[in-house]
Amino acid sequence: MACRLPRALCAGFVAMFMFGCADEGADDAEVVAEEPNKDVPYRGVDGEFTSDPLVAACPEDPRNPGRVVLEQMSEFSFYSDREGQTPLAEACTYSYEGFAPDPHYFPESPESVWLQFELASGDEACEAFHFVVMRPPHGDGNVKHMHLRYGGAGSGFAALLDMSNDAEDADKCNPWWSSYCTAGIEGCGG
């Protein structure tokens, strides 16, 4: 196709077509969600975690299990108390279904990514935890913390992730930002 404009104008249009406009988004680098803890065994989803009573967001809310036991990213057990004496659901087997960025905090906070797990097998008590999303365990040394949300078969990953968009109300408890520490540790971070 022949260019019917003066030679300099034609060259300018060709350069814009090939290289894009320098004024539009030249410094806008797209933030891409990355698999969290990809170089950590089981992505860090292994060990025992207890709710952090020093976090102001609903430490006594009954929807937050007191203790969560994660075995090599495939078997989870949930207990109502921090000591693990009162089971809510034990030996629930999960399949890892990938990760998703947080709909409220990503991409401003690129680390705001949730791991997603779906129940594969377990007894009836496990159904209350059919879908589980978690901000993977992270922190310094042996002191780790994570965040956890769960729902029954009628919920789904989208519903759990969308809880990040719930309006914040200082007078209302939002249990879906509970923090869990390496078992027995308090004040592990938020």
DRENLUM-259668 format. One record per residue (C-alpha): y, z, x; residue number from 1; residue in three letters. Coordinates in steps of 0.2 Angstrom, whole numbers. Example, Ala and Ser with C-alpha at 12.3 -4.5 7.8 and 13.67 -1.06 7.14 Angstrom:
BEGIN
<titor py="-22" pz="39" px="62" num="1" residuo="ala"/>
<titor py="-5" pz="36" px="68" num="2" residuo="ser"/>
***
This chain:
BEGIN
<titor py="0" pz="0" px="0" num="1" residuo="met"/>
<titor py="17" pz="-5" px="7" num="2" residuo="ala"/>
<titor py="31" pz="7" px="7" num="3" residuo="cys"/>
<titor py="47" pz="-1" px="0" num="4" residuo="arg"/>
<titor py="59" pz="12" px="6" num="5" residuo="leu"/>
<titor py="69" pz="12" px="22" num="6" residuo="pro"/>
<titor py="58" pz="15" px="37" num="7" residuo="arg"/>
<titor py="64" pz="32" px="41" num="8" residuo="ala"/>
<titor py="62" pz="38" px="23" num="9" residuo="leu"/>
<titor py="45" pz="30" px="22" num="10" residuo="cys"/>
<titor py="39" pz="40" px="38" num="11" residuo="ala"/>
<titor py="46" pz="56" px="30" num="12" residuo="gly"/>
<titor py="36" pz="54" px="14" num="13" residuo="phe"/>
<titor py="20" pz="50" px="24" num="14" residuo="val"/>
<titor py="23" pz="65" px="35" num="15" residuo="ala"/>
<titor py="25" pz="76" px="19" num="16" residuo="met"/>
<titor py="10" pz="69" px="11" num="17" residuo="phe"/>
<titor py="-1" pz="72" px="26" num="18" residuo="met"/>
<titor py="5" pz="89" px="32" num="19" residuo="phe"/>
<titor py="13" pz="96" px="16" num="20" residuo="gly"/>
<titor py="30" pz="103" px="13" num="21" residuo="cys"/>
<titor py="35" pz="115" px="27" num="22" residuo="ala"/>
<titor py="47" pz="124" px="15" num="23" residuo="asp"/>
<titor py="33" pz="128" px="2" num="24" residuo="glu"/>
<titor py="21" pz="142" px="7" num="25" residuo="gly"/>
<titor py="20" pz="139" px="26" num="26" residuo="ala"/>
<titor py="19" pz="158" px="29" num="27" residuo="asp"/>
<titor py="9" pz="162" px="14" num="28" residuo="asp"/>
<titor py="-9" pz="165" px="20" num="29" residuo="ala"/>
<titor py="-21" pz="167" px="7" num="30" residuo="glu"/>
<titor py="-30" pz="184" px="7" num="31" residuo="val"/>
<titor py="-49" pz="182" px="5" num="32" residuo="val"/>
<titor py="-60" pz="196" px="0" num="33" residuo="ala"/>
<titor py="-73" pz="200" px="13" num="34" residuo="glu"/>
<titor py="-90" pz="209" px="12" num="35" residuo="glu"/>
<titor py="-86" pz="227" px="15" num="36" residuo="pro"/>
<titor py="-97" pz="236" px="29" num="37" residuo="asn"/>
<titor py="-106" pz="220" px="32" num="38" residuo="lys"/>
<titor py="-111" pz="226" px="50" num="39" residuo="asp"/>
<titor py="-116" pz="243" px="44" num="40" residuo="val"/>
<titor py="-134" pz="246" px="39" num="41" residuo="pro"/>
<titor py="-136" pz="246" px="20" num="42" residuo="tyr"/>
<titor py="-117" pz="243" px="20" num="43" residuo="arg"/>
<titor py="-116" pz="262" px="21" num="44" residuo="gly"/>
<titor py="-124" pz="264" px="4" num="45" residuo="val"/>
<titor py="-136" pz="277" px="11" num="46" residuo="asp"/>
<titor py="-135" pz="296" px="11" num="47" residuo="gly"/>
<titor py="-130" pz="310" px="-1" num="48" residuo="glu"/>
<titor py="-112" pz="312" px="-7" num="49" residuo="phe"/>
<titor py="-104" pz="326" px="-17" num="50" residuo="thr"/>
<titor py="-88" pz="326" px="-28" num="51" residuo="ser"/>
<titor py="-73" pz="332" px="-19" num="52" residuo="asp"/>
<titor py="-66" pz="347" px="-28" num="53" residuo="pro"/>
<titor py="-50" pz="346" px="-18" num="54" residuo="leu"/>
<titor py="-45" pz="329" px="-26" num="55" residuo="val"/>
<titor py="-34" pz="332" px="-41" num="56" residuo="ala"/>
<titor py="-41" pz="318" px="-51" num="57" residuo="ala"/>
<titor py="-53" pz="327" px="-63" num="58" residuo="cys"/>
<titor py="-65" pz="336" px="-51" num="59" residuo="pro"/>
<titor py="-73" pz="345" px="-66" num="60" residuo="glu"/>
<titor py="-74" pz="330" px="-77" num="61" residuo="asp"/>
<titor py="-92" pz="329" px="-84" num="62" residuo="pro"/>
<titor py="-92" pz="310" px="-82" num="63" residuo="arg"/>
<titor py="-92" pz="312" px="-63" num="64" residuo="asn"/>
<titor py="-109" pz="317" px="-56" num="65" residuo="pro"/>
<titor py="-108" pz="331" px="-44" num="66" residuo="gly"/>
<titor py="-120" pz="324" px="-32" num="67" residuo="arg"/>
<titor py="-126" pz="306" px="-29" num="68" residuo="val"/>
<titor py="-140" pz="302" px="-18" num="69" residuo="val"/>
<titor py="-141" pz="284" px="-11" num="70" residuo="leu"/>
<titor py="-157" pz="278" px="-3" num="71" residuo="glu"/>
<titor py="-154" pz="262" px="8" num="72" residuo="gln"/>
<titor py="-144" pz="253" px="-5" num="73" residuo="met"/>
<titor py="-158" pz="252" px="-18" num="74" residuo="ser"/>
<titor py="-163" pz="269" px="-25" num="75" residuo="glu"/>
<titor py="-149" pz="280" px="-33" num="76" residuo="phe"/>
<titor py="-151" pz="298" px="-41" num="77" residuo="ser"/>
<titor py="-137" pz="306" px="-50" num="78" residuo="phe"/>
<titor py="-135" pz="325" px="-53" num="79" residuo="tyr"/>
<titor py="-122" pz="335" px="-63" num="80" residuo="ser"/>
<titor py="-120" pz="348" px="-50" num="81" residuo="asp"/>
<titor py="-114" pz="347" px="-32" num="82" residuo="arg"/>
<titor py="-130" pz="356" px="-26" num="83" residuo="glu"/>
<titor py="-142" pz="343" px="-34" num="84" residuo="gly"/>
<titor py="-151" pz="355" px="-45" num="85" residuo="gln"/>
<titor py="-148" pz="347" px="-62" num="86" residuo="thr"/>
<titor py="-153" pz="329" px="-63" num="87" residuo="pro"/>
<titor py="-144" pz="316" px="-74" num="88" residuo="leu"/>
<titor py="-155" pz="302" px="-68" num="89" residuo="ala"/>
<titor py="-167" pz="301" px="-53" num="90" residuo="glu"/>
<titor py="-175" pz="287" px="-43" num="91" residuo="ala"/>
<titor py="-166" pz="273" px="-52" num="92" residuo="cys"/>
<titor py="-169" pz="256" px="-43" num="93" residuo="thr"/>
<titor py="-155" pz="244" px="-41" num="94" residuo="tyr"/>
<titor py="-152" pz="226" px="-36" num="95" residuo="ser"/>
<titor py="-136" pz="223" px="-26" num="96" residuo="tyr"/>
<titor py="-126" pz="210" px="-35" num="97" residuo="glu"/>
<titor py="-112" pz="206" px="-22" num="98" residuo="gly"/>
<titor py="-94" pz="212" px="-21" num="99" residuo="phe"/>
<titor py="-78" pz="209" px="-31" num="100" residuo="ala"/>
<titor py="-60" pz="213" px="-27" num="101" residuo="pro"/>
<titor py="-51" pz="226" px="-36" num="102" residuo="asp"/>
<titor py="-41" pz="218" px="-50" num="103" residuo="pro"/>
<titor py="-26" pz="229" px="-48" num="104" residuo="his"/>
<titor py="-25" pz="233" px="-29" num="105" residuo="tyr"/>
<titor py="-31" pz="217" px="-21" num="106" residuo="phe"/>
<titor py="-24" pz="207" px="-12" num="107" residuo="pro"/>
<titor py="-10" pz="219" px="-8" num="108" residuo="glu"/>
<titor py="-24" pz="231" px="-1" num="109" residuo="ser"/>
<titor py="-37" pz="219" px="6" num="110" residuo="pro"/>
<titor py="-50" pz="233" px="8" num="111" residuo="glu"/>
<titor py="-49" pz="236" px="-11" num="112" residuo="ser"/>
<titor py="-66" pz="229" px="-14" num="113" residuo="val"/>
<titor py="-81" pz="235" px="-25" num="114" residuo="trp"/>
<titor py="-99" pz="234" px="-22" num="115" residuo="leu"/>
<titor py="-109" pz="230" px="-38" num="116" residuo="gln"/>
<titor py="-126" pz="236" px="-42" num="117" residuo="phe"/>
<titor py="-137" pz="233" px="-58" num="118" residuo="glu"/>
<titor py="-152" pz="243" px="-63" num="119" residuo="leu"/>
<titor py="-168" pz="235" px="-60" num="120" residuo="ala"/>
<titor py="-180" pz="249" px="-65" num="121" residuo="ser"/>
<titor py="-180" pz="267" px="-69" num="122" residuo="gly"/>
<titor py="-183" pz="279" px="-84" num="123" residuo="asp"/>
<titor py="-173" pz="280" px="-99" num="124" residuo="glu"/>
<titor py="-160" pz="292" px="-91" num="125" residuo="ala"/>
<titor py="-156" pz="278" px="-78" num="126" residuo="cys"/>
<titor py="-149" pz="267" px="-93" num="127" residuo="glu"/>
<titor py="-133" pz="278" px="-93" num="128" residuo="ala"/>
<titor py="-130" pz="271" px="-75" num="129" residuo="phe"/>
<titor py="-135" pz="253" px="-79" num="130" residuo="his"/>
<titor py="-120" pz="246" px="-70" num="131" residuo="phe"/>
<titor py="-113" pz="254" px="-54" num="132" residuo="val"/>
<titor py="-98" pz="249" px="-44" num="133" residuo="val"/>
<titor py="-92" pz="258" px="-29" num="134" residuo="met"/>
<titor py="-79" pz="257" px="-15" num="135" residuo="arg"/>
<titor py="-92" pz="258" px="-1" num="136" residuo="pro"/>
<titor py="-93" pz="274" px="10" num="137" residuo="pro"/>
<titor py="-80" pz="274" px="24" num="138" residuo="his"/>
<titor py="-71" pz="286" px="35" num="139" residuo="gly"/>
<titor py="-72" pz="293" px="52" num="140" residuo="asp"/>
<titor py="-88" pz="299" px="61" num="141" residuo="gly"/>
<titor py="-100" pz="309" px="49" num="142" residuo="asn"/>
<titor py="-86" pz="312" px="36" num="143" residuo="val"/>
<titor py="-86" pz="298" px="24" num="144" residuo="lys"/>
<titor py="-80" pz="296" px="6" num="145" residuo="his"/>
<titor py="-82" pz="283" px="-8" num="146" residuo="met"/>
<titor py="-77" pz="280" px="-26" num="147" residuo="his"/>
<titor py="-90" pz="277" px="-40" num="148" residuo="leu"/>
<titor py="-89" pz="270" px="-57" num="149" residuo="arg"/>
<titor py="-104" pz="267" px="-69" num="150" residuo="tyr"/>
<titor py="-108" pz="262" px="-87" num="151" residuo="gly"/>
<titor py="-123" pz="258" px="-98" num="152" residuo="gly"/>
<titor py="-130" pz="241" px="-102" num="153" residuo="ala"/>
<titor py="-116" pz="238" px="-114" num="154" residuo="gly"/>
<titor py="-103" pz="239" px="-101" num="155" residuo="ser"/>
<titor py="-104" pz="226" px="-86" num="156" residuo="gly"/>
<titor py="-95" pz="224" px="-70" num="157" residuo="phe"/>
<titor py="-80" pz="216" px="-77" num="158" residuo="ala"/>
<titor py="-77" pz="231" px="-88" num="159" residuo="ala"/>
<titor py="-79" pz="243" px="-74" num="160" residuo="leu"/>
<titor py="-68" pz="234" px="-62" num="161" residuo="leu"/>
<titor py="-54" pz="232" px="-76" num="162" residuo="asp"/>
<titor py="-53" pz="251" px="-76" num="163" residuo="met"/>
<titor py="-41" pz="249" px="-61" num="164" residuo="ser"/>
<titor py="-29" pz="242" px="-73" num="165" residuo="asn"/>
<titor py="-29" pz="257" px="-85" num="166" residuo="asp"/>
<titor py="-11" pz="263" px="-87" num="167" residuo="ala"/>
<titor py="-9" pz="279" px="-77" num="168" residuo="glu"/>
<titor py="-4" pz="295" px="-86" num="169" residuo="asp"/>
<titor py="0" pz="310" px="-76" num="170" residuo="ala"/>
<titor py="-6" pz="321" px="-91" num="171" residuo="asp"/>
<titor py="-22" pz="312" px="-93" num="172" residuo="lys"/>
<titor py="-38" pz="314" px="-83" num="173" residuo="cys"/>
<titor py="-44" pz="297" px="-76" num="174" residuo="asn"/>
<titor py="-62" pz="300" px="-70" num="175" residuo="pro"/>
<titor py="-64" pz="283" px="-63" num="176" residuo="trp"/>
<titor py="-55" pz="287" px="-47" num="177" residuo="trp"/>
<titor py="-66" pz="302" px="-42" num="178" residuo="ser"/>
<titor py="-69" pz="304" px="-24" num="179" residuo="ser"/>
<titor py="-86" pz="308" px="-16" num="180" residuo="tyr"/>
<titor py="-88" pz="315" px="2" num="181" residuo="cys"/>
<titor py="-103" pz="316" px="13" num="182" residuo="thr"/>
<titor py="-113" pz="330" px="5" num="183" residuo="ala"/>
<titor py="-106" pz="347" px="6" num="184" residuo="gly"/>
<titor py="-89" pz="342" px="14" num="185" residuo="ile"/>
<titor py="-73" pz="345" px="4" num="186" residuo="glu"/>
<titor py="-56" pz="337" px="8" num="187" residuo="gly"/>
<titor py="-63" pz="321" px="14" num="188" residuo="cys"/>
<titor py="-49" pz="310" px="9" num="189" residuo="gly"/>
<titor py="-44" pz="300" px="-6" num="190" residuo="gly"/>
***
